[in-house]
Amino acid sequence: MLIERPKSRPARWWPMLAAALAVTAVGSYAPRVAAESSASSESSGEVPLVVGQIKKLSFDKPMSRIAVGDPQVADVRPDGDNGIVVTGKAHGKTTLLVWFDDGPRKAYLLNVKSR
């Protein structure tokens, strides 16, 4: 009796993984903060906000996970694979952590001020 192993199908996720790796090899981790923020805030890792203000952070690499320290100060929501929408909710400071698909993590200080 001859038993053959079933032929394996090519993985469907392989082309997406190859494309993601190609894109991540070129980019950097620094976010492109919306035009209303200053360049010095972007380089220091601080994101200034006003209560009720919304900003979009965009990255050159796909994210795998995001977390905010105090959800009463700021709300964070993913916007596709490479972006986050941040909303200032109350006066205060909190930390935003962003993990990327290739493993590293970046931390940003969300500084929300009253109107």
Backbone as ProteinMPNN parsed JSONL, in Angstrom:
{"seq_chain_A": "MLIERPKSRPARWWPMLAAALAVTAVGSYAPRVAAESSASSESSGEVPLVVGQIKKLSFDKPMSRIAVGDPQVADVRPDGDNGIVVTGKAHGKTTLLVWFDDGPRKAYLLNVKSR", "coords_chain_A": {"N_chain_A": [[0.848, -1.169, 0.0], [0.658, 2.166, -0.899], [1.156, 5.316, 0.37], [0.586, 8.622, -0.21], [1.802, 11.865, 0.511], [-0.3, 14.682, 0.87], [-0.271, 17.193, -1.64], [1.151, 20.296, -1.012], [-0.333, 23.509, -0.908], [0.692, 26.671, -2.199], [1.515, 29.177, 0.154], [-0.848, 31.676, 0.852], [-0.333, 34.072, 2.039], [2.273, 34.73, 1.553], [3.035, 36.54, -0.71], [2.087, 38.99, 0.318], [3.614, 39.257, 2.65], [6.186, 39.449, 1.543], [5.937, 41.875, 0.128], [5.416, 43.642, 2.252], [7.815, 43.457, 3.678], [9.565, 44.51, 1.791], [8.655, 47.147, 1.632], [9.079, 48.006, 4.274], [11.823, 47.914, 4.476], [12.739, 50.214, 3.331], [11.653, 52.459, 4.634], [11.446, 54.699, 7.553], [11.184, 54.897, 11.188], [10.122, 57.204, 12.203], [7.303, 59.25, 12.777], [5.143, 60.965, 10.491], [3.895, 63.748, 11.436], [0.828, 65.546, 11.527], [0.392, 68.611, 9.643], [-0.006, 70.837, 11.323], [1.553, 70.554, 13.594], [4.728, 71.217, 15.158], [8.085, 70.837, 13.848], [9.992, 70.347, 15.806], [8.577, 69.098, 17.849], [7.963, 66.693, 16.648], [10.471, 65.466, 16.381], [11.211, 65.102, 19.018], [9.545, 63.199, 20.013], [7.256, 63.965, 21.228], [3.807, 64.65, 21.097], [1.893, 67.305, 20.671], [-1.36, 68.293, 21.729], [-4.699, 69.683, 21.785], [-7.548, 69.727, 23.893], [-10.159, 68.007, 22.401], [-9.052, 68.168, 19.891], [-7.98, 66.571, 16.866], [-5.481, 64.508, 15.555], [-3.53, 63.031, 12.968], [-1.242, 60.435, 12.869], [1.227, 59.194, 10.809], [3.023, 56.415, 9.577], [5.951, 54.93, 8.1], [6.145, 52.254, 8.159], [4.308, 49.195, 8.582], [2.076, 48.799, 11.34], [1.771, 46.696, 14.233], [0.532, 46.74, 16.653], [-1.056, 48.968, 19.001], [-1.065, 51.104, 21.902], [-2.399, 53.046, 24.587], [-1.521, 54.872, 27.472], [-3.254, 56.276, 29.345], [-6.464, 56.241, 28.752], [-8.371, 58.177, 29.33], [-7.247, 60.604, 28.904], [-6.383, 60.703, 26.222], [-7.59, 59.447, 23.119], [-6.878, 56.755, 21.011], [-6.867, 55.414, 17.784], [-6.501, 52.9, 15.312], [-5.673, 53.67, 11.912], [-5.913, 52.269, 9.188], [-3.085, 50.26, 8.108], [-0.805, 51.735, 8.566], [-1.212, 54.026, 10.094], [-2.392, 56.231, 12.732], [-5.109, 57.641, 14.468], [-5.351, 60.235, 16.66], [-7.006, 61.582, 19.437], [-7.462, 64.315, 21.519], [-8.695, 64.171, 24.766], [-8.866, 65.007, 27.482], [-7.254, 67.34, 29.731], [-3.835, 66.712, 30.245], [-1.076, 64.327, 30.387], [0.023, 61.476, 28.568], [1.23, 58.257, 27.577], [1.87, 56.973, 24.353], [2.214, 53.925, 22.835], [3.686, 52.24, 20.134], [3.861, 49.397, 18.259], [5.695, 47.791, 15.714], [5.406, 45.78, 12.72], [7.838, 44.496, 12.208], [8.969, 44.166, 14.678], [10.302, 46.233, 16.458], [9.552, 48.772, 18.979], [8.034, 51.953, 19.488], [7.824, 54.883, 21.509], [5.687, 57.57, 22.371], [5.03, 60.776, 23.71], [1.973, 61.999, 24.567], [0.746, 65.1, 24.846], [-1.734, 66.742, 26.172], [-3.497, 69.696, 26.195], [-5.642, 72.114, 27.853], [-8.286, 74.055, 26.36]], "CA_chain_A": [[0.0, 0.0, 0.0], [1.44, 3.384, -1.035], [0.449, 6.484, 0.9], [1.233, 9.862, -0.65], [1.48, 13.073, 1.255], [-1.028, 15.641, 0.03], [0.534, 18.286, -2.161], [0.847, 21.535, -0.283], [-0.62, 24.697, -1.712], [1.55, 27.786, -1.789], [0.892, 30.042, 1.16], [-1.466, 32.877, 0.268], [0.18, 35.261, 2.706], [3.659, 34.981, 1.172], [3.233, 37.783, -1.466], [1.861, 40.146, 1.191], [4.773, 39.36, 3.523], [7.306, 39.944, 0.741], [5.687, 43.286, -0.145], [5.575, 44.38, 3.51], [9.245, 43.524, 3.979], [10.185, 45.432, 0.841], [8.272, 48.506, 2.017], [9.689, 48.355, 5.549], [13.276, 48.052, 4.333], [13.044, 51.548, 2.829], [11.138, 53.532, 5.486], [11.994, 54.94, 8.89], [10.168, 54.781, 12.222], [9.629, 58.514, 12.617], [5.993, 59.539, 12.209], [4.912, 62.243, 9.837], [2.804, 64.338, 12.202], [0.033, 66.481, 10.732], [1.077, 69.872, 9.348], [-0.125, 71.857, 12.351], [2.52, 70.389, 14.672], [6.05, 71.723, 14.798], [9.098, 69.821, 13.58], [10.693, 70.0, 17.042], [7.751, 68.142, 18.58], [8.069, 65.404, 15.974], [11.768, 64.855, 16.636], [11.359, 64.773, 20.433], [8.624, 62.137, 20.377], [6.09, 64.536, 21.889], [2.718, 65.04, 20.201], [1.037, 68.263, 21.377], [-2.777, 68.295, 21.35], [-5.637, 70.465, 22.584], [-8.761, 68.939, 24.136], [-11.068, 68.013, 21.259], [-8.295, 68.177, 18.638], [-7.661, 65.283, 16.262], [-4.28, 64.479, 14.712], [-3.218, 61.738, 12.374], [0.162, 60.076, 12.795], [1.457, 58.23, 9.739], [4.312, 55.749, 9.667], [6.413, 54.294, 6.872], [6.122, 50.799, 8.365], [3.044, 48.703, 9.135], [2.017, 48.61, 12.786], [1.134, 45.454, 14.654], [-0.251, 46.968, 17.867], [-0.923, 50.289, 19.615], [-1.634, 51.182, 23.251], [-2.29, 54.351, 25.233], [-1.457, 54.695, 28.925], [-4.454, 56.78, 30.023], [-7.491, 56.5, 27.737], [-9.193, 59.333, 29.681], [-6.542, 61.785, 28.401], [-6.364, 60.672, 24.755], [-8.136, 58.271, 22.44], [-6.098, 56.386, 19.832], [-7.511, 54.411, 16.933], [-5.727, 52.643, 14.092], [-6.21, 54.168, 10.647], [-5.203, 51.436, 8.23], [-1.92, 49.558, 8.654], [0.321, 52.622, 8.788], [-1.614, 55.296, 10.68], [-3.147, 56.301, 13.991], [-5.846, 58.875, 14.719], [-5.25, 60.555, 18.087], [-7.946, 62.624, 19.842], [-7.284, 64.807, 22.88], [-9.962, 64.082, 25.497], [-8.813, 65.766, 28.739], [-5.934, 67.908, 30.028], [-2.902, 65.787, 30.884], [-0.074, 63.671, 29.557], [-0.025, 60.021, 28.559], [2.164, 57.636, 26.648], [1.378, 56.168, 23.236], [3.183, 52.921, 22.394], [3.406, 51.717, 18.796], [4.687, 48.261, 17.855], [5.72, 47.615, 14.265], [5.405, 44.382, 12.299], [9.169, 43.896, 12.249], [9.398, 43.954, 16.044], [10.615, 47.315, 17.389], [8.46, 49.559, 19.551], [8.342, 53.366, 19.7], [6.979, 55.529, 22.506], [5.441, 58.995, 22.136], [4.33, 61.469, 24.788], [0.819, 62.784, 24.128], [0.601, 66.213, 25.787], [-3.03, 67.355, 25.877], [-3.729, 70.93, 26.962], [-7.008, 72.657, 27.814], [-8.491, 75.111, 25.347]], "C_chain_A": [[0.896, 1.235, 0.0], [0.602, 4.567, -0.547], [1.236, 7.716, 0.479], [0.825, 11.004, 0.261], [0.704, 14.01, 0.348], [-0.091, 16.756, -0.417], [0.139, 19.57, -1.438], [0.611, 22.667, -1.265], [0.332, 25.793, -1.282], [0.795, 28.685, -0.804], [0.368, 31.314, 0.507], [-0.908, 34.155, 0.863], [1.586, 35.624, 2.261], [3.843, 36.257, 0.344], [3.044, 39.034, -0.605], [3.048, 40.345, 2.127], [5.969, 39.926, 2.762], [7.145, 41.438, 0.45], [5.894, 44.129, 1.118], [7.049, 44.52, 3.879], [9.959, 44.484, 3.045], [9.892, 46.879, 1.222], [8.982, 48.914, 3.307], [11.196, 48.52, 5.445], [13.661, 49.476, 3.938], [12.704, 52.629, 3.843], [11.881, 53.7, 6.792], [10.859, 54.822, 9.895], [9.54, 56.109, 12.598], [8.27, 58.792, 11.995], [6.008, 60.87, 11.474], [3.682, 62.829, 10.508], [2.112, 65.379, 11.336], [0.689, 67.856, 10.672], [1.012, 70.88, 10.485], [0.855, 71.672, 13.499], [3.898, 70.822, 14.208], [7.032, 70.577, 14.607], [9.814, 69.411, 14.857], [9.894, 69.003, 17.875], [7.885, 66.754, 17.979], [9.37, 64.712, 16.34], [11.929, 64.45, 18.102], [10.441, 63.636, 20.861], [7.405, 62.64, 21.12], [5.079, 64.965, 20.843], [1.82, 65.993, 20.975], [-0.388, 68.225, 20.824], [-3.522, 69.275, 22.241], [-6.866, 69.581, 22.762], [-9.708, 69.101, 22.942], [-10.357, 67.982, 19.91], [-7.99, 66.751, 18.184], [-6.414, 65.456, 15.41], [-4.102, 63.08, 14.154], [-1.705, 61.571, 12.351], [0.297, 59.011, 11.72], [2.873, 57.695, 9.843], [4.661, 55.12, 8.322], [6.387, 52.78, 6.964], [4.754, 50.393, 8.915], [3.152, 48.47, 10.645], [1.387, 47.254, 13.088], [0.233, 45.672, 15.868], [-0.037, 48.398, 18.339], [-1.559, 50.243, 20.999], [-1.437, 52.591, 23.777], [-2.36, 54.122, 26.737], [-2.728, 55.098, 29.645], [-5.51, 57.127, 28.982], [-8.437, 57.648, 28.089], [-8.566, 60.632, 29.188], [-6.585, 61.843, 26.874], [-6.927, 59.359, 24.248], [-7.265, 58.002, 21.221], [-6.811, 55.265, 19.098], [-6.638, 54.171, 15.718], [-6.445, 53.207, 12.87], [-5.444, 53.45, 9.534], [-4.023, 50.759, 8.91], [-0.809, 50.502, 9.09], [-0.053, 53.934, 9.459], [-2.398, 55.146, 11.966], [-3.86, 57.64, 14.029], [-5.867, 59.076, 16.223], [-6.198, 61.71, 18.378], [-7.668, 63.016, 21.285], [-8.62, 64.826, 23.603], [-9.984, 64.933, 26.763], [-7.387, 66.256, 28.961], [-5.062, 66.86, 30.729], [-1.893, 65.233, 29.898], [-0.244, 62.167, 29.664], [0.936, 59.504, 27.503], [1.415, 56.84, 25.589], [2.498, 55.221, 22.842], [2.735, 52.363, 21.056], [4.39, 50.591, 18.514], [4.583, 48.122, 16.347], [5.837, 46.132, 13.929], [6.778, 43.726, 12.402], [9.769, 43.871, 13.655], [9.654, 45.154, 16.92], [9.372, 48.068, 17.867], [8.937, 50.99, 19.714], [7.352, 53.917, 20.718], [6.886, 57.015, 22.192], [4.698, 59.556, 23.342], [3.211, 62.297, 24.18], [0.57, 63.842, 25.207], [-0.663, 66.989, 25.413], [-3.238, 68.553, 26.796], [-5.176, 71.354, 26.845], [-7.082, 73.765, 26.771], [-8.157, 76.456, 25.914]], "O_chain_A": [[1.805, 1.333, 0.824], [-0.52, 4.78, -1.005], [2.424, 7.833, 0.783], [-0.316, 11.101, 0.714], [1.024, 14.121, -0.836], [0.772, 17.201, 0.34], [-1.042, 19.882, -1.278], [1.263, 22.768, -2.304], [0.738, 25.842, -0.12], [-0.409, 28.909, -0.936], [1.059, 31.946, -0.292], [-1.004, 35.216, 0.246], [2.054, 36.723, 2.559], [4.75, 37.026, 0.662], [3.757, 40.022, -0.778], [3.451, 41.481, 2.376], [6.685, 40.785, 3.277], [8.12, 42.186, 0.521], [6.482, 45.209, 1.054], [7.481, 45.577, 4.338], [10.868, 45.198, 3.469], [10.772, 47.737, 1.146], [9.441, 50.05, 3.422], [11.788, 49.215, 6.27], [14.789, 49.9, 4.185], [13.408, 53.636, 3.909], [12.813, 52.957, 7.103], [9.701, 54.664, 9.509], [8.504, 56.124, 13.262], [8.098, 58.59, 10.793], [6.78, 61.773, 11.795], [2.555, 62.452, 10.187], [2.751, 66.02, 10.502], [1.459, 68.218, 11.562], [1.91, 71.715, 10.599], [0.979, 72.576, 14.325], [4.2, 70.798, 13.015], [6.837, 69.484, 15.137], [10.209, 68.253, 14.994], [10.48, 68.149, 18.541], [7.918, 65.757, 18.7], [9.383, 63.505, 16.584], [12.707, 63.545, 18.403], [10.559, 63.154, 21.987], [6.598, 61.842, 21.597], [5.435, 65.565, 19.829], [1.062, 65.558, 21.843], [-0.595, 68.136, 19.614], [-3.043, 69.651, 23.311], [-7.19, 68.778, 21.886], [-10.012, 70.222, 22.534], [-11.006, 67.787, 18.882], [-7.774, 65.852, 18.997], [-6.294, 66.414, 14.646], [-4.47, 62.085, 14.778], [-0.978, 62.444, 11.878], [-0.445, 58.029, 11.723], [3.807, 58.432, 10.159], [3.783, 54.817, 7.514], [6.583, 52.093, 5.962], [4.118, 51.164, 9.632], [4.176, 48.009, 11.15], [0.583, 46.735, 12.314], [-0.705, 44.91, 16.1], [1.024, 48.98, 18.114], [-2.47, 49.453, 21.249], [-0.448, 53.252, 23.464], [-3.14, 53.302, 27.222], [-3.233, 54.341, 30.474], [-5.456, 58.204, 28.389], [-9.23, 58.062, 27.243], [-9.252, 61.646, 29.064], [-6.799, 62.909, 26.298], [-6.761, 58.307, 24.865], [-6.946, 58.928, 20.475], [-7.291, 54.305, 19.7], [-6.09, 55.115, 15.149], [-7.675, 53.217, 12.808], [-4.455, 53.964, 9.011], [-3.962, 50.689, 10.138], [0.042, 50.123, 9.895], [0.728, 54.883, 9.398], [-2.982, 54.101, 12.253], [-3.282, 58.664, 13.664], [-6.332, 58.218, 16.973], [-6.202, 62.707, 17.656], [-7.641, 62.163, 22.172], [-9.578, 65.428, 23.117], [-11.014, 65.522, 27.088], [-6.432, 65.671, 28.451], [-5.496, 66.208, 31.679], [-1.861, 65.62, 28.73], [-0.61, 61.646, 30.717], [1.392, 60.255, 26.64], [0.455, 56.129, 25.886], [3.609, 55.661, 22.547], [1.56, 52.052, 20.861], [5.604, 50.798, 18.528], [3.512, 48.31, 15.769], [6.302, 45.332, 14.74], [6.871, 42.525, 12.657], [10.956, 43.584, 13.81], [9.249, 45.118, 18.082], [8.305, 48.011, 17.255], [10.1, 51.228, 20.039], [6.202, 53.484, 20.787], [7.869, 57.642, 21.799], [3.842, 58.887, 23.922], [3.463, 63.193, 23.374], [0.226, 63.511, 26.341], [-0.668, 67.782, 24.471], [-3.164, 68.434, 28.019], [-5.862, 71.014, 25.881], [-6.067, 74.33, 26.363], [-8.267, 77.465, 25.216]]}, "name": "protein", "num_of_chains": 1, "seq": "MLIERPKSRPARWWPMLAAALAVTAVGSYAPRVAAESSASSESSGEVPLVVGQIKKLSFDKPMSRIAVGDPQVADVRPDGDNGIVVTGKAHGKTTLLVWFDDGPRKAYLLNVKSR"}
